[in-house]
Amino acid sequence: MFDQLKTRFAALERRMTERHGTDLSVPGARRAALWHFHLMDHGLLRILWTNLVEIAPGVWRSNQPSPARLRRYRDMGIRTVISLRGSERPHSHWLLEEEACAALGLRLEAVTLKARRLVPRETLLMLLDLFDRAERPMVMHCKSGSDRAGLAAALYLIHAGGTPVAEARRMLSWRFLHNRRSKAGVLDLVLDRYEADTARSPMTLRDWISTRYDPDAIKSDFKAGRS
């Protein structure tokens, strides 16, 4: 029964995605994208729940903002928006965000992180580079603002602020609805491994990612720990 409902839901989402396509200027596309955004992407749940927190002066984290919330961010002084959901798949959230940021004069950047999987070192280094050059004030977000935003926020604090891992780890907590005991707990293990490695041989986060970060090994250790 559950598998049948899951299959039907996936089929419905595909149909709604096809209706809004990749061009919001097509008649009916924007309406379809808004329906998809609020229903399939859970935008309705985020109308009042924003998961918005300033983690450092001029640096914020949140869940996926709507066009209306992006306007409020602009009015707050935000200049750069970093989507941790990537831009490879032009779903409703990206199309609406891209359109709104262009209209509001906000710089939109994208890096693809995963909530339950580890990404290659090149992606994490790209994120650090983005932190270095992004105009502030800025906000980084994923879908819920819990897992990917938590890891990115922790990496930012360590990389840009020299924050101890023990303190930066608070970015991945129940306060933001992150559950270490779920599959998203593999993200916590990244910080654990960095902390353990640098306790023996201090190095910057960038150097550690470049030379020691091994997503396959961390994934294997995480699976072994869960079993």
Secondary structure, DSSP 8 states (H G I E B T S, - for coil): -HHHHHHHHHHHHHHHHHHHTT-TTSTTHHHHHHHHHHHTS-GGGGTT----EEEETTEEEES---HHHHHHHHHHT--EEEETB-SSS--HHHHHHHHHHHHHT-EEEE-B--SSS---HHHHHHHHHHHHH--SSEEEE-SSSSSHHHHHHHHHHHHHH---HHHHGGGSSGGGT--TTSGGGHHHHHHHHHHHHHHHS---HHHHHHHT--HHHHHHHHHHHH-
